[in-house]
Amino acid sequence: MDRITLTGVTAVGYHGVFDFERREGQKFVVDTVLYLDFTAAAETDDVLRTAHYGEVAQRITGLIEGEPVNLIEKLAVGIAETLLAEFHVDAVDVTVHKPQAPIAVPFGDVAVSVSRSRS
């Protein structure tokens, strides 16, 4: 299957289980892989026959900045389900990074990943 990889979509969100996370916000970074068949897009050279990655990035940003959730697991699943519902894709991989997570020891990143496909 063909794929589009979109990495590093970054926005400030208010997700987390702690009050200060929801009050102050923090940076979230999302990576996605969109799986689809490029045949029709390649034959017609028509952006409407593929997943427009600029629109995908805007939609992801809107979800990061949108309604707060406690867990980045929920955010990742919500992004995956939205991309499947709104774009011409057969499957998606979504990774949500929370590089400023409130962890009491030094760390480089924390991330969760989900994969979803059409039934």
Secondary structure, DSSP 4 states (H G I P E B T S, - for coil): -EEEEEEEEEEEE--SSSHHHHHH-EEEEEEEEEEE--HHHHHHT-GGGS--HHHHHHHHHHHHHSS--S-HHHHHHHHHHHHHHHSS-SEEEEEEE-TT---SS--S--EEEEEEE--
